[in-house]
Amino acid sequence: MRNSGRTSGRYNVKLGEMDEERLKEELGHWFMPPLAIAKGFLELAIEDEEDGEQERRLEEALRAIMRVERVAGNMIYTGEIHE
């Protein structure tokens, strides 16, 4: 995997030390942007793909990312863990 040149550092805050709003903000910051980027690149690759098997694998990857996106969104917006 290619290094983007950015460093993420280590995140040492324990979940129990945050109030609910702060936790939701942090989850949103760490989950949603990378998911949106990955989802966008997969959507572009699917549009450009001509090979049926490759397209099927890309669509499976996109569905998996969308599932994680739904779970993360529910955690952030409702505080519940489900799809």
N, C-alpha and C positions, 0 to 999 in steps of 0.2 A: 504494500500500500504506500502511496506517495505521501511524503510529509509536506504539509502546506506551508511550513515555515512558522506557524504559530505554535505557541506552547500553551497548554491548558492549565498547567500547574496542578497541584493536588488540592482537592476540596475536602476540608477537614471538619466542617460543621456537622454536628449530629442532628438528625431529624428532630429528635425530642427537644432540641434547644431552639427551634424556630416556631413562631406562631403560624397559624394556618395560612394566612395571606402571604407571608414571606416564603413559606414552603411552596405554595402554588406559583409564585413568581420565579423562584429558583428552578422548579421543575420545568416551567415554560421556557426559561432561558436555555436550559441544558438539553431538552428533548426536541422541541418543535423546530428550531432552525435547521439542525442537521437532518431531521426527517424530511423537511420540505425540500432541502437541496437534493437528497438522495432520490426522493420521489420525482422531482423535476427531471433529473438526468435519466431516470428509468423511462419516464414518459417520452422524452425525446428519443431515446434509443429504440423504443417500441415503434414510434412513428417512422423511423428510418430503417427498420429491420425488414428484410425480405425473406429470410430463412424461417420457416414455420417453427422448427424446434427451438431455435434461439429466441424467437418471439414468445413462445410458451414459457420458457425459463424466465425471461424478463418480466412477463406478466405475473408469474408466481412471486418473484421478488417484490414487485410492486404491491401485490396483495398483502404480503407479509409486512411491508413497511406501513401500509394503510391500517393494518390491524394494530400495530404498535402505536401509530399516530392516534387512533381512536382511544386506546387505553390511556395514553399519556394525556390526551385532551380531557378525558373524563376525570382523571386524577387532578388535573389543573383547575378545571372549571367547576366540578361538582364535589371533588374530594373523594370520589368513589373509584374503586378499581374494577372495571368491567369494560367490555367492548361497546 
